[in-house]
Amino acid sequence: MPRLFEDLALARLDGRFPRLVDKLARVQLLILDDWGTHALTDQQRRDLLEIFVSVR
């Protein structure tokens, strides 16, 4: 999860965020590990929601 959030933050800064979310939404199985290692920020919560809502 920490690496995912880092990748999402960088993608948001350089404009790749929509493509990255679309790519994540198309995978058949997305395993999100290390949930409890740190508290989520508001932005991280929104990023996860964006991924969950985009799943087809």
PDB file with SEQRES, HELIX, SHEET and CRYST1 records, atoms N, CA, C and O in Angstrom:
SEQRES   1 A   56  MET PRO ARG LEU PHE GLU ASP LEU ALA LEU ALA ARG LEU          
SEQRES   2 A   56  ASP GLY ARG PHE PRO ARG LEU VAL ASP LYS LEU ALA ARG          
SEQRES   3 A   56  VAL GLN LEU LEU ILE LEU ASP ASP TRP GLY THR HIS ALA          
SEQRES   4 A   56  LEU THR ASP GLN GLN ARG ARG ASP LEU LEU GLU ILE PHE          
SEQRES   5 A   56  VAL SER VAL ARG                                              
HELIX    1 AA1 PRO A    2  ASP A   14  1                                  13    
HELIX    2 AA2 PHE A   17  ARG A   26  1                                  10    
HELIX    3 AA3 TRP A   35  THR A   37  5                                   3    
HELIX    4 AA4 ASP A   42  SER A   54  1                                  13    
CRYST1    1.000    1.000    1.000  90.00  90.00  90.00 P 1           1          
ATOM      1  N   MET A   1       0.802  -1.181   0.000  1.00  0.00           N  
ATOM      2  CA  MET A   1       0.000   0.000   0.000  1.00  0.00           C  
ATOM      3  C   MET A   1       0.856   1.259   0.000  1.00  0.00           C  
ATOM      4  O   MET A   1       0.559   2.186  -0.754  1.00  0.00           O  
ATOM      5  N   PRO A   2       1.906   1.331   0.816  1.00  0.00           N  
ATOM      6  CA  PRO A   2       2.704   2.564   0.783  1.00  0.00           C  
ATOM      7  C   PRO A   2       3.262   2.860  -0.612  1.00  0.00           C  
ATOM      8  O   PRO A   2       3.270   4.009  -1.056  1.00  0.00           O  
ATOM      9  N   ARG A   3       3.720   1.825  -1.288  1.00  0.00           N  
ATOM     10  CA  ARG A   3       4.274   2.036  -2.641  1.00  0.00           C  
ATOM     11  C   ARG A   3       3.176   2.452  -3.621  1.00  0.00           C  
ATOM     12  O   ARG A   3       3.395   3.303  -4.483  1.00  0.00           O  
ATOM     13  N   LEU A   4       2.006   1.850  -3.483  1.00  0.00           N  
ATOM     14  CA  LEU A   4       0.877   2.226  -4.336  1.00  0.00           C  
ATOM     15  C   LEU A   4       0.529   3.695  -4.143  1.00  0.00           C  
ATOM     16  O   LEU A   4       0.335   4.424  -5.116  1.00  0.00           O  
ATOM     17  N   PHE A   5       0.451   4.130  -2.887  1.00  0.00           N  
ATOM     18  CA  PHE A   5       0.114   5.528  -2.628  1.00  0.00           C  
ATOM     19  C   PHE A   5       1.190   6.473  -3.152  1.00  0.00           C  
ATOM     20  O   PHE A   5       0.885   7.570  -3.620  1.00  0.00           O  
ATOM     21  N   GLU A   6       2.439   6.048  -3.072  1.00  0.00           N  
ATOM     22  CA  GLU A   6       3.525   6.865  -3.622  1.00  0.00           C  
ATOM     23  C   GLU A   6       3.383   6.978  -5.142  1.00  0.00           C  
ATOM     24  O   GLU A   6       3.525   8.064  -5.704  1.00  0.00           O  
ATOM     25  N   ASP A   7       3.102   5.858  -5.799  1.00  0.00           N  
ATOM     26  CA  ASP A   7       2.911   5.864  -7.253  1.00  0.00           C  
ATOM     27  C   ASP A   7       1.713   6.722  -7.651  1.00  0.00           C  
ATOM     28  O   ASP A   7       1.773   7.455  -8.638  1.00  0.00           O  
ATOM     29  N   LEU A   8       0.633   6.631  -6.889  1.00  0.00           N  
ATOM     30  CA  LEU A   8      -0.559   7.440  -7.188  1.00  0.00           C  
ATOM     31  C   LEU A   8      -0.277   8.926  -7.023  1.00  0.00           C  
ATOM     32  O   LEU A   8      -0.716   9.739  -7.837  1.00  0.00           O  
ATOM     33  N   ALA A   9       0.454   9.280  -5.974  1.00  0.00           N  
ATOM     34  CA  ALA A   9       0.789  10.693  -5.746  1.00  0.00           C  
ATOM     35  C   ALA A   9       1.658  11.239  -6.876  1.00  0.00           C  
ATOM     36  O   ALA A   9       1.430  12.349  -7.357  1.00  0.00           O  
ATOM     37  N   LEU A  10       2.652  10.460  -7.297  1.00  0.00           N  
ATOM     38  CA  LEU A  10       3.505  10.896  -8.405  1.00  0.00           C  
ATOM     39  C   LEU A  10       2.716  10.998  -9.704  1.00  0.00           C  
ATOM     40  O   LEU A  10       2.915  11.928 -10.486  1.00  0.00           O  
ATOM     41  N   ALA A  11       1.824  10.042  -9.932  1.00  0.00           N  
ATOM     42  CA  ALA A  11       1.003  10.064 -11.143  1.00  0.00           C  
ATOM     43  C   ALA A  11       0.074  11.274 -11.142  1.00  0.00           C  
ATOM     44  O   ALA A  11      -0.182  11.865 -12.191  1.00  0.00           O  
ATOM     45  N   ARG A  12      -0.421  11.636  -9.983  1.00  0.00           N  
ATOM     46  CA  ARG A  12      -1.280  12.820  -9.880  1.00  0.00           C  
ATOM     47  C   ARG A  12      -0.496  14.083 -10.266  1.00  0.00           C  
ATOM     48  O   ARG A  12      -1.023  14.975 -10.931  1.00  0.00           O  
ATOM     49  N   LEU A  13       0.761  14.140  -9.841  1.00  0.00           N  
ATOM     50  CA  LEU A  13       1.591  15.315 -10.123  1.00  0.00           C  
ATOM     51  C   LEU A  13       1.963  15.436 -11.597  1.00  0.00           C  
ATOM     52  O   LEU A  13       1.991  16.541 -12.140  1.00  0.00           O  
ATOM     53  N   ASP A  14       2.248  14.315 -12.246  1.00  0.00           N  
ATOM     54  CA  ASP A  14       2.702  14.403 -13.639  1.00  0.00           C  
ATOM     55  C   ASP A  14       1.616  14.114 -14.672  1.00  0.00           C  
ATOM     56  O   ASP A  14       1.900  14.002 -15.865  1.00  0.00           O  
ATOM     57  N   GLY A  15       0.359  13.992 -14.206  1.00  0.00           N  
ATOM     58  CA  GLY A  15      -0.745  13.869 -15.139  1.00  0.00           C  
ATOM     59  C   GLY A  15      -1.093  12.459 -15.572  1.00  0.00           C  
ATOM     60  O   GLY A  15      -1.966  12.276 -16.420  1.00  0.00           O  
ATOM     61  N   ARG A  16      -0.436  11.465 -15.014  1.00  0.00           N  
ATOM     62  CA  ARG A  16      -0.705  10.083 -15.390  1.00  0.00           C  
ATOM     63  C   ARG A  16      -1.800   9.435 -14.548  1.00  0.00           C  
ATOM     64  O   ARG A  16      -2.137   8.275 -14.781  1.00  0.00           O  
ATOM     65  N   PHE A  17      -2.355  10.140 -13.591  1.00  0.00           N  
ATOM     66  CA  PHE A  17      -3.295   9.549 -12.640  1.00  0.00           C  
ATOM     67  C   PHE A  17      -4.472   8.843 -13.309  1.00  0.00           C  
ATOM     68  O   PHE A  17      -4.749   7.695 -12.962  1.00  0.00           O  
ATOM     69  N   PRO A  18      -5.175   9.469 -14.247  1.00  0.00           N  
ATOM     70  CA  PRO A  18      -6.308   8.769 -14.874  1.00  0.00           C  
ATOM     71  C   PRO A  18      -5.898   7.462 -15.561  1.00  0.00           C  
ATOM     72  O   PRO A  18      -6.612   6.463 -15.472  1.00  0.00           O  
ATOM     73  N   ARG A  19      -4.771   7.467 -16.232  1.00  0.00           N  
ATOM     74  CA  ARG A  19      -4.301   6.245 -16.900  1.00  0.00           C  
ATOM     75  C   ARG A  19      -3.920   5.169 -15.896  1.00  0.00           C  
ATOM     76  O   ARG A  19      -4.193   3.989 -16.115  1.00  0.00           O  
ATOM     77  N   LEU A  20      -3.288   5.571 -14.794  1.00  0.00           N  
ATOM     78  CA  LEU A  20      -2.884   4.605 -13.779  1.00  0.00           C  
ATOM     79  C   LEU A  20      -4.107   3.989 -13.103  1.00  0.00           C  
ATOM     80  O   LEU A  20      -4.144   2.779 -12.881  1.00  0.00           O  
ATOM     81  N   VAL A  21      -5.094   4.798 -12.777  1.00  0.00           N  
ATOM     82  CA  VAL A  21      -6.319   4.275 -12.169  1.00  0.00           C  
ATOM     83  C   VAL A  21      -7.017   3.330 -13.140  1.00  0.00           C  
ATOM     84  O   VAL A  21      -7.507   2.275 -12.734  1.00  0.00           O  
ATOM     85  N   ASP A  22      -7.067   3.694 -14.404  1.00  0.00           N  
ATOM     86  CA  ASP A  22      -7.682   2.819 -15.408  1.00  0.00           C  
ATOM     87  C   ASP A  22      -6.935   1.491 -15.507  1.00  0.00           C  
ATOM     88  O   ASP A  22      -7.551   0.431 -15.604  1.00  0.00           O  
ATOM     89  N   LYS A  23      -5.624   1.555 -15.483  1.00  0.00           N  
ATOM     90  CA  LYS A  23      -4.804   0.344 -15.542  1.00  0.00           C  
ATOM     91  C   LYS A  23      -5.063  -0.537 -14.318  1.00  0.00           C  
ATOM     92  O   LYS A  23      -5.205  -1.752 -14.453  1.00  0.00           O  
ATOM     93  N   LEU A  24      -5.125   0.048 -13.153  1.00  0.00           N  
ATOM     94  CA  LEU A  24      -5.384  -0.716 -11.932  1.00  0.00           C  
ATOM     95  C   LEU A  24      -6.788  -1.306 -11.935  1.00  0.00           C  
ATOM     96  O   LEU A  24      -7.000  -2.409 -11.429  1.00  0.00           O  
ATOM     97  N   ALA A  25      -7.738  -0.589 -12.495  1.00  0.00           N  
ATOM     98  CA  ALA A  25      -9.125  -1.051 -12.516  1.00  0.00           C  
ATOM     99  C   ALA A  25      -9.310  -2.234 -13.462  1.00  0.00           C  
ATOM    100  O   ALA A  25     -10.267  -2.994 -13.313  1.00  0.00           O  
ATOM    101  N   ARG A  26      -8.422  -2.400 -14.421  1.00  0.00           N  
ATOM    102  CA  ARG A  26      -8.557  -3.474 -15.409  1.00  0.00           C  
ATOM    103  C   ARG A  26      -7.920  -4.792 -14.986  1.00  0.00           C  
ATOM    104  O   ARG A  26      -8.134  -5.811 -15.642  1.00  0.00           O  
ATOM    105  N   VAL A  27      -7.146  -4.797 -13.909  1.00  0.00           N  
ATOM    106  CA  VAL A  27      -6.527  -6.054 -13.487  1.00  0.00           C  
ATOM    107  C   VAL A  27      -7.598  -6.995 -12.942  1.00  0.00           C  
ATOM    108  O   VAL A  27      -8.603  -6.545 -12.392  1.00  0.00           O  
ATOM    109  N   GLN A  28      -7.385  -8.282 -13.093  1.00  0.00           N  
ATOM    110  CA  GLN A  28      -8.371  -9.257 -12.628  1.00  0.00           C  
ATOM    111  C   GLN A  28      -8.359  -9.407 -11.116  1.00  0.00           C  
ATOM    112  O   GLN A  28      -9.401  -9.654 -10.510  1.00  0.00           O  
ATOM    113  N   LEU A  29      -7.192  -9.260 -10.503  1.00  0.00           N  
ATOM    114  CA  LEU A  29      -7.073  -9.383  -9.057  1.00  0.00           C  
ATOM    115  C   LEU A  29      -6.061  -8.368  -8.567  1.00  0.00           C  
ATOM    116  O   LEU A  29      -4.907  -8.381  -8.994  1.00  0.00           O  
ATOM    117  N   LEU A  30      -6.479  -7.501  -7.686  1.00  0.00           N  
ATOM    118  CA  LEU A  30      -5.597  -6.493  -7.105  1.00  0.00           C  
ATOM    119  C   LEU A  30      -5.492  -6.785  -5.618  1.00  0.00           C  
ATOM    120  O   LEU A  30      -6.467  -6.646  -4.879  1.00  0.00           O  
ATOM    121  N   ILE A  31      -4.316  -7.189  -5.186  1.00  0.00           N  
ATOM    122  CA  ILE A  31      -4.090  -7.501  -3.778  1.00  0.00           C  
ATOM    123  C   ILE A  31      -3.476  -6.273  -3.120  1.00  0.00           C  
ATOM    124  O   ILE A  31      -2.399  -5.815  -3.499  1.00  0.00           O  
ATOM    125  N   LEU A  32      -4.178  -5.759  -2.139  1.00  0.00           N  
ATOM    126  CA  LEU A  32      -3.723  -4.586  -1.404  1.00  0.00           C  
ATOM    127  C   LEU A  32      -3.263  -5.047  -0.028  1.00  0.00           C  
ATOM    128  O   LEU A  32      -4.077  -5.416   0.818  1.00  0.00           O  
ATOM    129  N   ASP A  33      -1.959  -5.022   0.188  1.00  0.00           N  
ATOM    130  CA  ASP A  33      -1.377  -5.531   1.419  1.00  0.00           C  
ATOM    131  C   ASP A  33      -0.847  -4.371   2.264  1.00  0.00           C  
ATOM    132  O   ASP A  33      -0.663  -3.263   1.760  1.00  0.00           O  
ATOM    133  N   ASP A  34      -0.608  -4.624   3.519  1.00  0.00           N  
ATOM    134  CA  ASP A  34      -0.060  -3.640   4.471  1.00  0.00           C  
ATOM    135  C   ASP A  34      -1.031  -2.517   4.774  1.00  0.00           C  
ATOM    136  O   ASP A  34      -0.632  -1.357   4.877  1.00  0.00           O  
ATOM    137  N   TRP A  35      -2.310  -2.854   4.918  1.00  0.00           N  
ATOM    138  CA  TRP A  35      -3.318  -1.841   5.250  1.00  0.00           C  
ATOM    139  C   TRP A  35      -3.027  -1.147   6.570  1.00  0.00           C  
ATOM    140  O   TRP A  35      -3.187   0.069   6.675  1.00  0.00           O  
ATOM    141  N   GLY A  36      -2.606  -1.896   7.574  1.00  0.00           N  
ATOM    142  CA  GLY A  36      -2.497  -1.339   8.918  1.00  0.00           C  
ATOM    143  C   GLY A  36      -1.168  -0.719   9.266  1.00  0.00           C  
ATOM    144  O   GLY A  36      -0.938  -0.391  10.430  1.00  0.00           O  
ATOM    145  N   THR A  37      -0.284  -0.545   8.305  1.00  0.00           N  
ATOM    146  CA  THR A  37       1.049  -0.035   8.639  1.00  0.00           C  
ATOM    147  C   THR A  37       1.083   1.461   8.897  1.00  0.00           C  
ATOM    148  O   THR A  37       1.989   1.953   9.569  1.00  0.00           O  
ATOM    149  N   HIS A  38       0.109   2.188   8.374  1.00  0.00           N  
ATOM    150  CA  HIS A  38       0.049   3.625   8.629  1.00  0.00           C  
ATOM    151  C   HIS A  38      -1.377   4.132   8.399  1.00  0.00           C  
ATOM    152  O   HIS A  38      -2.175   3.492   7.714  1.00  0.00           O  
ATOM    153  N   ALA A  39      -1.674   5.271   8.974  1.00  0.00           N  
ATOM    154  CA  ALA A  39      -3.004   5.860   8.794  1.00  0.00           C  
ATOM    155  C   ALA A  39      -3.104   6.468   7.395  1.00  0.00           C  
ATOM    156  O   ALA A  39      -2.125   6.994   6.865  1.00  0.00           O  
ATOM    157  N   LEU A  40      -4.289   6.389   6.810  1.00  0.00           N  
ATOM    158  CA  LEU A  40      -4.500   6.940   5.475  1.00  0.00           C  
ATOM    159  C   LEU A  40      -4.851   8.420   5.566  1.00  0.00           C  
ATOM    160  O   LEU A  40      -5.596   8.851   6.447  1.00  0.00           O  
ATOM    161  N   THR A  41      -4.297   9.176   4.638  1.00  0.00           N  
ATOM    162  CA  THR A  41      -4.670  10.584   4.540  1.00  0.00           C  
ATOM    163  C   THR A  41      -5.984  10.686   3.771  1.00  0.00           C  
ATOM    164  O   THR A  41      -6.441   9.709   3.177  1.00  0.00           O  
ATOM    165  N   ASP A  42      -6.579  11.858   3.786  1.00  0.00           N  
ATOM    166  CA  ASP A  42      -7.813  12.064   3.026  1.00  0.00           C  
ATOM    167  C   ASP A  42      -7.589  11.796   1.537  1.00  0.00           C  
ATOM    168  O   ASP A  42      -8.436  11.188   0.881  1.00  0.00           O  
ATOM    169  N   GLN A  43      -6.459  12.245   1.007  1.00  0.00           N  
ATOM    170  CA  GLN A  43      -6.160  12.029  -0.410  1.00  0.00           C  
ATOM    171  C   GLN A  43      -6.002  10.548  -0.714  1.00  0.00           C  
ATOM    172  O   GLN A  43      -6.474  10.081  -1.750  1.00  0.00           O  
ATOM    173  N   GLN A  44      -5.357   9.813   0.155  1.00  0.00           N  
ATOM    174  CA  GLN A  44      -5.191   8.381  -0.058  1.00  0.00           C  
ATOM    175  C   GLN A  44      -6.536   7.669  -0.039  1.00  0.00           C  
ATOM    176  O   GLN A  44      -6.762   6.748  -0.825  1.00  0.00           O  
ATOM    177  N   ARG A  45      -7.419   8.081   0.840  1.00  0.00           N  
ATOM    178  CA  ARG A  45      -8.764   7.499   0.865  1.00  0.00           C  
ATOM    179  C   ARG A  45      -9.502   7.776  -0.439  1.00  0.00           C  
ATOM    180  O   ARG A  45     -10.174   6.898  -0.981  1.00  0.00           O  
ATOM    181  N   ARG A  46      -9.373   8.999  -0.936  1.00  0.00           N  
ATOM    182  CA  ARG A  46     -10.022   9.354  -2.211  1.00  0.00           C  
ATOM    183  C   ARG A  46      -9.427   8.555  -3.366  1.00  0.00           C  
ATOM    184  O   ARG A  46     -10.152   8.122  -4.261  1.00  0.00           O  
ATOM    185  N   ASP A  47      -8.115   8.358  -3.348  1.00  0.00           N  
ATOM    186  CA  ASP A  47      -7.461   7.574  -4.400  1.00  0.00           C  
ATOM    187  C   ASP A  47      -7.972   6.132  -4.398  1.00  0.00           C  
ATOM    188  O   ASP A  47      -8.254   5.576  -5.459  1.00  0.00           O  
ATOM    189  N   LEU A  48      -8.092   5.526  -3.220  1.00  0.00           N  
ATOM    190  CA  LEU A  48      -8.616   4.166  -3.143  1.00  0.00           C  
ATOM    191  C   LEU A  48     -10.048   4.110  -3.639  1.00  0.00           C  
ATOM    192  O   LEU A  48     -10.414   3.191  -4.371  1.00  0.00           O  
ATOM    193  N   LEU A  49     -10.853   5.068  -3.257  1.00  0.00           N  
ATOM    194  CA  LEU A  49     -12.237   5.106  -3.716  1.00  0.00           C  
ATOM    195  C   LEU A  49     -12.290   5.225  -5.231  1.00  0.00           C  
ATOM    196  O   LEU A  49     -13.117   4.579  -5.875  1.00  0.00           O  
ATOM    197  N   GLU A  50     -11.427   6.035  -5.801  1.00  0.00           N  
ATOM    198  CA  GLU A  50     -11.364   6.197  -7.259  1.00  0.00           C  
ATOM    199  C   GLU A  50     -11.063   4.859  -7.940  1.00  0.00           C  
ATOM    200  O   GLU A  50     -11.653   4.533  -8.970  1.00  0.00           O  
ATOM    201  N   ILE A  51     -10.151   4.097  -7.363  1.00  0.00           N  
ATOM    202  CA  ILE A  51      -9.818   2.789  -7.920  1.00  0.00           C  
ATOM    203  C   ILE A  51     -11.004   1.845  -7.781  1.00  0.00           C  
ATOM    204  O   ILE A  51     -11.362   1.156  -8.736  1.00  0.00           O  
ATOM    205  N   PHE A  52     -11.615   1.806  -6.603  1.00  0.00           N  
ATOM    206  CA  PHE A  52     -12.743   0.899  -6.374  1.00  0.00           C  
ATOM    207  C   PHE A  52     -13.925   1.218  -7.265  1.00  0.00           C  
ATOM    208  O   PHE A  52     -14.579   0.307  -7.772  1.00  0.00           O  
ATOM    209  N   VAL A  53     -14.207   2.477  -7.464  1.00  0.00           N  
ATOM    210  CA  VAL A  53     -15.336   2.889  -8.297  1.00  0.00           C  
ATOM    211  C   VAL A  53     -15.074   2.592  -9.774  1.00  0.00           C  
ATOM    212  O   VAL A  53     -16.007   2.355 -10.542  1.00  0.00           O  
ATOM    213  N   SER A  54     -13.805   2.607 -10.163  1.00  0.00           N  
ATOM    214  CA  SER A  54     -13.443   2.401 -11.563  1.00  0.00           C  
ATOM    215  C   SER A  54     -13.406   0.938 -11.974  1.00  0.00           C  
ATOM    216  O   SER A  54     -13.303   0.639 -13.164  1.00  0.00           O  
ATOM    217  N   VAL A  55     -13.486   0.030 -11.027  1.00  0.00           N  
ATOM    218  CA  VAL A  55     -13.419  -1.404 -11.333  1.00  0.00           C  
ATOM    219  C   VAL A  55     -14.607  -1.779 -12.209  1.00  0.00           C  
ATOM    220  O   VAL A  55     -15.750  -1.417 -11.929  1.00  0.00           O  
ATOM    221  N   ARG A  56     -14.312  -2.499 -13.256  1.00  0.00           N  
ATOM    222  CA  ARG A  56     -15.361  -2.892 -14.213  1.00  0.00           C  
ATOM    223  C   ARG A  56     -15.775  -4.310 -13.992  1.00  0.00           C  
ATOM    224  O   ARG A  56     -16.644  -4.818 -14.700  1.00  0.00           O  
TER     225      ARG A  56                                                      
END                                                                             
